[in-house]
Amino acid sequence: MNVATTKSSSSEFELFDTLTTNDHEQIVICQDKSTGLRAIIAIHNTVLGPGLGGTRMWMYNNEAEAIRDALRLSRGMTYKASISGLNLGGAKAVIIGDPKTQKTEALMRKFGRFVENLRGKYITAEDVGTTTKDMEYVAMETDHVVGLPEILGGGGDPSPVTAYGVYMGMKASAKKVYGSDSLAGKKVTVQGVGKVGFHLVEYLVKEGAIVYISDINEENLKLTAALGATVITSNEVYSKEVDIFAPCALGAILNSDTIPQLKCAIVAGAANNQLDDDTLHGNMILEKGIAYAPDFLINAGGLINVYSEYTGYIRERAMAQAENIYNVTLDIYAKSEQDSINTQLAAIKLAEKRIQDVMLLKSTY
């Protein structure tokens, strides 16, 4: 596979424009005929440390779509690590394919060889479409992997910690909007109830929130509804009158078509890259009077968890760091008001400032 095999030559130029605009350091195209592996590793920024980001396996419509996703996700990981105070850079990998039918041990191990060839510049972990078992296969070929099962000394499934961070960001948003961080009696729509969404619903139901759920996976809906949530159709997700909307599926769902439909006071969810455009759609949400908790901040619990594994895993330490997302979320709302900018841009400014400060420090060594 080569970048030039995307549908038109303009896609290639768009790729290099994006690399330049967002200061990506490197993109690696991985291909192996024998296993059917087709993957992209995007490394955005390594000023704070090696780029850490999960490997997503998804049936993309085309190669250009997969590349765009890798670039967007890796940039988000840079900001996520920075704003969380971690000594990590941002990177992400995507594997093109159906994880239910095309994922094999050989494919994951071959991917591990590509990770190994980057010599520590990229550290991988599980993500959508991959599991801790897949990371075991990757670990057979490289040491640059986290998110391993607890039996192998890893932190296991990071989704409970991710969900806890989102929950903290949601409570901080409620404090900002309602003057109290209690979610008891609040109506919440959770879009996407996979691993993270499921655990988020657990927290919400336990506190007494009224939870509505939507997912394309019927089994996910069945399992989560058993917690006490009410299933709604995908057509109701954006327009349902609720207090909080929690996007926990794929990205770019906050756009010019969906934002006008929203009937909520808060948007706070686990999905990456929720805003189709940081400025345009961040401003649309602000103008609509909705409090938006930046996704790369409140979904950082998973990264915090695997970073703790990278430095010597202690679950309690990871949960304590995730709990601090509450305080940082309130700081972002304050900066948004102070600088008269939307919360996504306020969070990006804080993340970029830390990177710039460390870069300046390193230049004096």
C-alpha positions, 0 to 999 in steps of 0.5 A, a space after each residue: 500500500 502506498 499513499 498514492 493509492 488513495 482515490 485521487 492525487 488531491 488526497 495525497 496533497 491533502 495528506 501533506 497539507 495536514 501533516 504540515 498544518 498540524 505539525 505531524 512528525 511522521 506517518 508510517 504505512 504498514 503492509 503485509 501480503 501474507 497476513 492481510 495487514 494494512 495499517 497506518 501509524 501516525 506520530 504527531 509530537 514527541 516533545 514530551 516523550 514517546 508517542 503513546 496511542 492505541 491501535 484501532 481496527 475498523 472497516 474504513 471505506 477507503 485508505 484516505 479515510 483511515 489516514 485521516 482518522 489516524 492523523 486526527 487521533 494522533 493529534 488528540 493523543 498529543 493534547 491528551 497527554 499534555 493536558 494530563 501532565 504526562 511525559 508522553 507524546 501523541 501517536 495512534 495506529 489504525 488497522 484497516 479491516 473487520 476485527 470480527 473476521 479479519 483479525 488473527 494472531 499472525 496479523 497482530 504479531 506482524 503489526 508488532 514488528 512494525 511497532 518494533 521497527 520504530 524503536 520506541 518512538 511509538 508505544 501502542 495499546 488497545 483501542 476500538 476493535 482490539 483487546 488486551 489479548 491482541 496486545 499479548 500478540 503484539 508483545 510477542 514481537 515488541 516491548 513497546 506495548 501497554 494495556 496488557 492483561 493483569 496476569 502479565 503485569 499490565 493494567 488490564 482493560 483501561 476502559 473503567 478508568 476512561 469511564 471514570 474520567 468522563 464521569 468526573 468531567 461530566 460532574 465538573 460540567 454539572 457543577 459549572 452549569 447547575 452549581 452542583 455536581 450531583 447527577 441524581 435525577 439528571 437525564 443523560 443520553 449515552 451514544 455508544 455503550 461499548 466498553 467505556 460507555 457501559 462503565 459510564 452508565 454504571 457510574 451514572 445509574 449508581 448516582 441516580 441519573 436517568 440514562 438513555 442509550 443508543 448503539 448499533 450493537 444489539 448485544 451492547 444495548 442488551 447488556 447495558 439496558 440490564 443496568 437500568 438504562 432505557 434504549 432509544 433509537 439512533 434517530 432520537 439521539 441528538 434531538 432528545 431533550 436531556 440535561 447531558 449528551 455523552 458521545 461515546 462512539 466514533 468521532 466527528 459527530 458534532 457537526 453542522 447537521 447535528 449541533 442544531 438538533 441538540 436539546 441539552 445543557 452539557 456535552 461530555 462524552 468519551 468519543 475522540 475528536 467529537 467536533 468535526 471542526 474545533 473552531 467552527 463547531 466549538 463556536 456553534 456549541 458555545 453560541 448555543 449555550 451548551 457547556 462542552 467538556 473537551 473530549 481529549 481531556 475527559 477521556 484521558 483516563 485510559 491514557 493515564 491508566 496505560 501510562 501508569 503501566 508504562 511507569 510501574 502499574 498501580 491502579 489506585 494511582 491511575 484512578 487518583 489521576 483520573 479524578 483530577 480531570 474534574 479540577 482541570 475541566 473546571 479550569 478549562 471552563 474558566 479559561 474559556 470565559 477569560 479568553 472568550 474562546 470555546 472550551 476546545 480551543 481553550 484546552 488546546 491552548 493549555 496543552 500546546 503551552 506545556 509542549 512549548 514550555 518543555 521545548 524551550 527548556 530542552 533547547 537550553 540543555 
